[in-house]
Amino acid sequence: MPKKRKSLGNNLNLEEAELKMALLCAPPMLEEAAPQEMHPDEDAVLRSLNRHLQGEGDETSDEDSSDSNTTLVNDEEVKPKPRVIAKKSSILRIYTDGSALHNGKPSAIAGVGVWFGDKDSRNISEPLPGPRQTNARAELTAILRAINVAPMHREVAIYTDSEYAINCVTVWHINW
């Protein structure tokens, strides 16, 4: 059966504060997999997200950031009946992915991908920075890179196939 692009829930329009909290999920989950202190690069990713959400160093920081919404959409089929996001030209659709070869092993190598569209100069394909090369970090870093590159004044729909990242933003952040 071909995959259908579906959204989880009710076109999840998240406040930037909720997104900030949700992306903080990465360190606890990584610590469960490999108990050790968070690497400084992970701290840098979170600080970058905080600065972005607070409008620091952003040309559009004078604008009201509450106008922008972020929607995470799952590329995989899900058991609950999902709703399809209505096609609107005003929504900037961004597709993200993170991947790791040999995930969970010392030899792991991970990468990040962000796709805005064909031949779009904002498209990103890069290695995951830092020594902790995990699929979870790559997925969340891809979303973070998309948020950092997306204009603050646009409504954004972020498409991901990462159930982990979607759960960070839609479920787990409530208990943090």
N, C-alpha and C positions, 0 to 999 in steps of 0.2 A: 504494500500500500504506500503511495507516495506521501511524503511528509507535507503537512499543511502548516503554514506559519500561523501560530495562534498566540493570543495573549493569555497570560495567567490572570484570572480574576477580572475585575471591572476596569480595564484600561487604567492601570494603577498609576494615578497621578501622585507622585510623592513630593512632599515638601523637601527642600534641600537639606533641612536638618535631619529628616528621616533617612535620606540617602547617606548623609555623613555618618550617622550612627550605624547604618547597615554595612557600610564598607569597613567599619571597624571590626567586623566579624572575622576578617582574615587572621589577625594575630591569635585569637583564642583557638581557632581551628588548627592553625599551623602548630601551635604549642602542643595540642593533643597528639598530633602526628609525630612530632619531634620535640620533646620537652627541652627547651633551652630559651634563653632570652631572645627577644625580638631583635633581628639584625637592624643596624642603623638605616639600611636602605628601605626597610619596611616603615620605619619611623618617618623617613623622608617622604614616602608615598602618602602617608596619612597627613603629614604637615602640609604637603602640596594640596591635598584635597581640602583641608581646613582653610588654607589661604584662598583657594578658588571659591569655596562656598561663601567666604566672608567678603569676596570681591577685591581682595588685595592683589595688586599687580595685574589687574584686568582692565582693559580699555573701557569696558562697559560697566565698571563698578558703580558709576553714578546712577545707573538705572535701577529700578526696583527689581531685585532678583526674584521676588515672589511671582513674577509673571511667567517665569520659565518652569516647565514641568518636565519630569523625566518619567518615561514608561519603560519598564523592562519586559521584554517579550521572549518567550521560550520558543525555540525552533523545533523542539521535539513534541511528540504527542503526549498529552497528559490525561490522567484518568478523570478529574473533574471536568465538567463541560466548560470549555473555555469560550471566551467571547473574542470575536475578530475585531481588530481595531479598524474603524472606518477610515477609508483612504481620504486624507485631507492634505492638500498641497502645503498647508502652513506647518505641518509636522515634519521636522527634520529626522529622517530615519537613518540610524547608524547601526551597523552590524559589527559585533565584537566577537573575538575568540581568543582563547589562551590555550596553550598546549605544552605538554612536557613529555619528552622521550625519557624513558626509564624513571618515571615519576616515583618518588619515595626512596630513591637510591642515591648514594653520593655522586654517581655519574650522571645524574639527571641534567638535562639541558632544556630550557623552556623558552617560549617565544610568545609575542603579543601581536594581535592583528586587529586593526580597526578599519572598516570600509565605509566611506561616505558615498561612493559612487564611482562609475567608470572614469578613469583619468582625473579624479579629484585630487588636488595637491594635498589635501588633509589626510588622505589614506596613510595608514601606519602599518609597517611590518618591521618588527625589531626584536632583538633578543631581550629576555627578561633580565633587568639589572640585578646584581647582588648574587651572593653565593647560594641562597636557598631557592633552588630551582624547582618549584612545584606547580602542578596544574592549577591549584586553587589560587595561588598568587598571580599566575599568568592571567586567569579569567578576570579576577578583580582589577588587576592593573590595566587590562584592556578597557574595561568599563571606565576606570579613572581617566585614562588617556582620552577616551571619547568625550567625557565630560569636560576635560581641560581644553580640548580643541573646539568643542561646540560653542557657538555664540550664546551668550547668556540671555539674549532677548528672544530666542526661539524656543518653541515647545519641541522637546526631543523625545523620540521613541528609540530606546536602545534594545536591539535584538540580540539575544544570546542563547546558546544551547546549553548553558551551564545551570543546572538545577541548583547547585550549590550557591552560585551568585544570586540567583533569584530568591532563594530562601533567605539569604543574608538580608536582602532588601525588604522582603515582604513578610517574613515570619519571625526569624530569630532576633532581629534588632529590638523587638518589643520587650524582651527579657533582659536587655543589657542595661 
